[in-house]
Amino acid sequence: MAGITIRPIIEADKPQWEKLYHGYADHYQVTLTETGLNCTWGWLMDRGHPLQGLVAEGEGGRLVALAHFRAMPSPLRGMDIGFLDDLFVDPSARGQRVGGQMLKQLQGIAGRNGWPVMRWITRDDNYRARTLYDRHAVKADWNTYEMAPDFEMAPDFEMTPDFENTKD
């Protein structure tokens, strides 16, 4: 796609970002709430929050893609890696290498930040995206699991950033 600019997301992008983010949620059959949208947008606009955003801007200032990413601690490495939470290209811009441009920009961000890898997950049946990812990255041999919380089995201590393991 000619004339694409990949850039950080800014406050003025909110209406177009919302449209793209709704498209992303629809793809994964997730219902977005106003609270969730505002929370995510707040994170993206907060320079102190780890979540960051990129957009792809096309002709006439129209946003055609978004990416949300962050630093993620990798304890075995003893350093942060990059984690791509969301990547979405508007259906009208697919097949025009916008997704590849976004991934290349993220690869550069990883290099600038000293992250040894940029990691992400996708659904197994997301074949179109996986074709893109196979061109730009190596499929890891990790499986992803999710576990729902058990509020009745919560520990009787709190984990806080200043938590210290002290001896009696």
LINRA-V462162 format. One record per helix or strand of 3 or more residues. SS is the DSSP state (hx for helix, st for strand). FROM is the first residue (numbers start at 1). TO is the last residue. If there is no record, write none. Layout:
SS/FROM/TO, SS/FROM/TO
This chain:
st/5/8, hx/11/27, hx/34/45, st/52/57, hx/59/61, st/63/74, st/79/89, hx/91/93, hx/98/113, st/118/120, hx/127/136, hx/151/153
